[in-house]
Amino acid sequence: MTDNSEYVPPKVWTWDKESGGRFANINRPIAGQTHDKDLPIGKHPLQLYSLGTPNGVKVTVMLEELLEAGHSGAEYDAWLIKIGDGDQFSSGFVGANPNSKIPALVDRSGPEPIRVFESGAILIHLAEKFGAFLPTETAYRAEVLSWLMWQMGSTPFLGGGFGHFYAYAPTKQEYPINRYAMEVKRQLDVLDRRLAESEYLGGADYSIADIAVWPWYGALAKGLVYEAGEFLEVESYKNVQRWTDQIATRPAVKRGRMVNRVMGDPASQLHERHDASDFELRTQDKLQDAE
C-alpha cells in the first residue's frame, strides 16, 4: 500500500537518516575535510583535479581548445577525483575548493599558486589569462557572460532537480518529475530560440558560453543523460540539435570529453592526462584491453 500522507516538516531539521538515492553516501549537511591527503602535483603550470562529469568536461574542453588554438601555456595535468570514494573531502582538495565539488584548478604559472573553483570561474580565469574564447567588445562580452551565467543558474534544475527525481531518487514521484520536466523543457526552448537566430550562444563565434552549456544540454539533446530523451522529446529542438552536432565535431571537444572519464566505452576514457601523447597511448591501451 502506498503512503499518501503529507509530509509535515519539523520545526528544526536534523540529519538523522541518509538522503536516499544514488549519491546518498556522499551527501552531508556539513563542509570541510574528512581525511588528510595532499593533492598530487604534476609538471605543468595548470593542475586540474576533476572527474569527467559535465562540469568537469567544461574545463578539459576549454584547456584542449586553448592548446588547439596554439596556447602552449595551457598545458595541464588532469588528476582523477573519485567523488564516489570521497576524494573531494581530502584536506588537499578542500584546500583547493572549500565547496568540495569538482572541478578545482590550481594555477601555478606565477610566483604563488592560485586556486580557482567553480567551473564558470575557471572558464573565465582561463579565457582572460590567454585572451581566448571571451570577446573584449563590451556588448559581445556581455552576451557571452550572460549565457555562461544562464548555464550556472539553470543547470541545477536539470541535474539536482529533474535528474535526481527522474533517475536517482529512491522512489519516482509525479509532482517533482513533472515540475522539473516542465522547467527543463522551458530551458531547451530558451536555447532553441536563441540558436535559431545565432550560430553560437554568444553570437557568431564559439566561446566559453558554448563550452559551458554543451556538456550538459548537448548530452541531454542526444539522450545521453538520465535516459530521458524520449520523455522530454529532445529531438524536437532542431536548433539545439544542430548546435550540439556542430560542437561535437571539434577535435578539442573530442579530446576534452575523454579526460577524467571513467564510464562508457573503455576507448573513450583517459582517466588522467599529463601529456598530449596520452590520448593516443591510452586509446590504444584501452582498445587492446577491450579485445
N, C-alpha and C positions, 0 to 999 in steps of 0.2 A: 504494500500500500504506500502511496506517495504522501509525504507530509507536506501539506499545502499551507501550514500555519505561517503567519507573517513573523519575520524576524524582528525582534524588538531590541535595539542596541542598548547595551548597559550604560549607566551614567559615566563610567570610566572604562575605556578599553584596556584589556590586559592580554598579554601574549601567553596564553595558556594551552595552545594547541597549534599544530602545523597548519600552514595556509592551504595545503592541499594542492594537487596538480603536479605537473611535471617538474617544476623548479622549486618545490617546497623545501628541499634540503638546503638551499642557499638563500632563502628569503628570511629576513630577520628585521626587527624594528630598531636595531642599533647599528652604529657605524664603527669604524676602527678595525684594527688588526686582530686576527685570531692566532697568529703564529709568527715567529721570526724567520725571515728568509730574505736575503738580498736579491735584487734583480740582477740578472747577468748583463754584461756589457760587452758588445762586440767591437769591431774595428772601425765602424763608420761613424760619422758625426751624428746621425739620426738613429735613435734607438726606439723601436716601436714594440709595445707589449700589447698583444691583441689576440683575437680569435676571429675566424672567418665568418662572422655573422654580418648582417647588412651594415651595422655601424662600423665594424672592423674593415669591411670591404671598401667603404668610402675612402679610408686613409691609404690603404695599399694601392687602390686605383690611382689616387692622387699622386703618390710617390712614383708609381710606374709611369704616369703621364708626364711628370716632370723629367724623368730620365729619358723618356721617349723624345721629349722636346729639346734634349741636349743639356739639361741642367745636371752636370756631373756631381755637384754638391748635394744632390738629393739621394745619393747612395745611402742605403739604410740596412740595418739588421732588424728582422722581424722575429720576435720571440713569442712562442705559443703560450697563452694563458688559458689554462683549462678551468673554466668557470664552474663546471660541474664538480671539480675536485676542490674548489675553494681557493685557487691560486690568487684570486683578486683580493683576498683578505690577508695576504702576507704583508709583513712590515715594509718590504721594499715597494710593493705595488701601492699600498696605501700612501706611501710617501710620494709616489708619482701621481696618484689620483685619490684624494681623500674620499671620493664618492664610490670607490671600489667597483667601477664599471669599466669595461673595455670600450674603446682603446685608450691607451695612455702613451704619450710621446715624450721622450727626453731629448732635447736638442743640445748636443754637446759641442757644437761648432764654435762657440765663443769661449771667453775666459771662465765663465761659470755655467754649469748646466741649467737649462730652463725646462721646467716641466710644463706640459700643455695637456689638459684633459678636456673631455667633451669633443666629440668628433667634429662638430661645426667649428669650434675654436681651433682645432688642429688644422682644418682646411684653410681657414683664414690666415693662420700663422704661416703655413707653407706658401700660400698664394702671395702674401706680402713679402715673405723672405726671398722668393725667387722671381717676383714680378710676373706671375703667370696665372691664367685662368680666373683672374679677378680684374675687370677693367678699371681704369683710373678716371674715365669720364664720369662726371657726377651722376647723371641720370641713369646711365647704363649700370654703373656700380650699384646704385640704389636698387635697381630691378633685380640684379643678381643676388644681392644680400637679402632682399625681401623673400625671394624664393628659397634661399637657404634657410632662413628663419621659419618660413612656412613648413618646411620639412621637419625642422626640430620641434615645432609645436604640434604638427598634425600626426606624426608617426606614432606617438604614444597611444592614440586612439586606434590605430591599426594593430600595433603589436600588443601592448598591455591590455587593450580593450578587446577588439574583435578577435585577435589571435588567441588570447588567453581563453576567452569564453567559448570560442568555436572549436579550438583544437586541444587545449591543455587543461582546462578546468576539470575537476573530478566528476562533475555532472554537467550535462548540457541543459541550459535554461533558456526558455524562449525570450523572455524580456531582454536580458543583456545581449544576446546574439542579435536580435532584431534591432536593438538600439545602436549597436556598433556597426552592424552591416549597413544600416542607413547612412551613418557618418562616413564609412569608408567609400561607399558608392558616391557620396557627395564629393569626397576628395578626388576620386577618379574623374568625376565630371569637371571639377575645377582644373585639373591637369589637362584633360582632353580639350577643353575650351581654349586654354592658353596655347596648347600645341597646335591648335587649328590655325592660329594666327602667327605663330613664331616657330622657326625650326628648332630652337632650343629654348629652355625656360627663361633665360636671361635676355634672349634676343637672337641675333644671327650667329653668335659664336658659342661654342661649347665652354662651359665654365664650372666653377665649384658648385653652382646650383644643381647642374645635371649630375655631377659626381656624387652629390649628397642624396638626391632623390632617387636616382636609378637603382641602387642596390635594394631599396625597399619596394618601390612601386613598379619597377621593371620586373622584378621577381614575381610580384603579385599579378602583373599583367600576363605572365606566362604560366600562371598556376603553379609556381614553384614553392610557394609558402602556404602552409595551412591546408593544402589540397582544397582550396575554396574557389578555384577558377570558374567552375560551372555555377556554383552557388551565387557568385557575385556577377556573373555574366561579363567577365573581363574582356572577352573578345569584342564586345560591342563598343569599346572605347578605341576607335580606329586610330586616332592621332597618338594616343599613348602607345599603342602597338607599333606604329611607325617609328616613333622616337626610341622605344625600347630596342627594337631590332637594329636601328642605326648605331646606337651606342655600343651594342653587344659586339659589333664587328671591329671595334678599335683594338689594336694589338695590346695596348697598355691595360685595357679593361680585361682582356682575356687573361693576362698575367696576374693582374691585381686580384682577380676572383680566386686564384689558386692559393694565394699566400695565407697561411694560418688556417687553411680549410681542413677539416677533419671528417667531413661527411661526403657521401656521394661516391662517384666513380674514383677509385684509387688514383687513376691517371690525372685527375683534376686537383689533386691535393699536394700542396707544398707546405708541410707543417711549419717549417721555419725557413726563412730566407736570409742569407748572409752574403750572397754574391749573385750577379746576373746569370751566371752559368748554372745556378741551382735549378732553374726552371727546366732546362734541357736534361740535366743529370737526374733530377728527381722524377721527371716524367718517364724517362727510360726505366729507372728502377721500379717505379710503380707498375708500368706495363709488364715488366718481366715478372714481378710478384703476382700479378693477376693471371698470368698464363698457367 
